[in-house]
Amino acid sequence: MSSVIDAVNGGSGVASSRAGSAAAAAGSEDRFLKMLVAQLKNQDPLNPLDNAQVTSQMAQINTVSGIEKLNGTVAGLNTRLVALQALQGASLVGREVTVEGSRLAVADGAGRGGFELSAAADQVKVEILNGAGRVVGQLDLGAQSAGRHEFAWPSGEVSDADDYRFRVSAQAGSASVLRTTLARDRVEAVVSDGNVLNLELARAGTVAYDAVRAFN
């Protein structure tokens, strides 16, 4: 005797093409019960349905239904999460955030940036570069602990439009310490792209919401 669960899945494609749909799950259960009743009515008295087989098939349909309902729940939670992030993101417009980058944020006579060290360093140095890539300033920060740090460079007459950048070197003894440069930027807009929330930044352009390292 052919398997009821195989017939249901083969005819409807529920397990593969309609996963995550609560309506499909309910339809699968309904079709399963109808086919089971039909088989019980038309079974051969000399070869009746095996109770163990029926029980196994019912367990399978319940598993499929449970997975579909779970997928639907997860999809719903994801939609709500994106909506919540959009609301949070809207409140960030006009504020400064910290993201990965090397663009120096210049304001009020100072250029600001940051970096993150993977381990403690004996000596940390920050170099400031102009638009042509020439070093125009340097900060010797000495020993620094692992983690995130910020710095301020007296920029004088330099403006934010001059596209100044920075680079960081860090040493622990004779070994180089892994570091990540961090830039301050201003949020200008929030854009939702399907299930992904993006921020439009003044200098860096488009970045994912979850790429933000800090909200300033």
CORZIBEL-V638646 format. One record per pair of residues at least 4 apart in sequence whose ideal C-beta (glycine too) atoms are under 6 Angstrom apart, sorted by the first residue. I is the first residue (numbers start at 0). J is the second residue. Records with the same first field share a line. If there is no record, write none. Layout:
I=J, J
This chain:
3=31, 34, 35, 56
4=56, 59, 60
5=9
7=27, 30, 31
8=14
12=16
13=17, 23, 27
14=63
17=23
18=67, 70
19=70, 71, 74
21=68, 71
24=64, 67, 68
28=64
31=60
38=42
42=47, 48
48=53
81=194
84=88, 196, 208
85=191, 196
88=189, 196, 208
89=189
91=186
92=186
94=186
95=183, 185, 215
96=184, 186, 211, 214
97=181, 183, 212, 213
98=203, 206, 210, 211
100=182, 203
101=164, 165, 180
102=164, 182, 202
103=110, 112, 163, 164, 165
104=111, 183
105=110, 154, 157, 159
109=151, 154
110=152, 154
111=151, 183
112=165, 182
113=149, 181
114=148, 167, 178, 180, 181
115=147, 179
116=120, 145, 169, 176, 178
117=177
118=145, 176
119=144, 145
120=143, 169, 171, 176
121=142, 170, 171
122=170
123=140, 143, 169
124=139, 168
125=138, 150, 165, 167
126=134, 137, 166
127=135, 136, 152, 165
128=132, 134, 164
129=133, 135, 163
130=162
136=152
138=150, 152
143=148
157=161
167=178, 180
169=176, 178
171=176
181=212
184=200, 201, 202, 203
185=201
186=198
187=199, 201
188=199
190=197
191=196
192=197
196=208
197=205, 207
198=206, 208
199=205
206=210
